[in-house]
């Protein structure tokens, strides 16, 4: 074998060897990266669970206090609110500790909560409750809803609505169709400036944090004013959320 041929084969061997070395190195690095990604995913899940747990701790006493204050301030009507109060307390004490509930459960809870807040209203006050529920949808009875996710929008309507004007109103609309949950709450804004408190409510901040942590880009929350009417709209794509949950397993 002459020198030229030898050098040619030697070059091929070196090139092939280098390629094999690079491939082996890439495979090892890829495995290392996948391992780090799994560790990061596990750490993120633990962090989210801890954050959600902390939020729930702040949220439940806040809701519980508001409900009791409403009942106490209208004690003469409590008899008609006992059934709703029982349902609400059961939900707060038991279901709210779970990471997810069904859309059916969350809507039923919200309706009971509205019945409790109804005691604040004059019999002539216009409270509109609308439901467009496709209860035959596959996800309607699956645990995909974050418990107590609807209370902030409902509480704010009763807190800031103009309850005295003859043309005032509160409107609450629940929609569940095409495996998507929607809640729209509207109310006429009170002309009276709200009293300033040393400690402002935490509901709005908690709602956004919980939605960001658990639904990320699978929800949309809009709050805006049209004339003297405040409107809040929450929409959650539960089908997309479930798909991502299954992918993450």
PyMOL commands that set and color helices and strands:
alter all, ss='L'
color gray80, all
select helices_A, chain A and resi 3-73+75-93+95-97+103-120+151-160+203-214+216-218+238-248
alter helices_A, ss='H'
color red, helices_A
select strands_A, chain A and resi 101-102+126-133+143-145+169-177+180-188+219-226+229-237
alter strands_A, ss='S'
color yellow, strands_A
deselect
rebuild
show_as cartoon
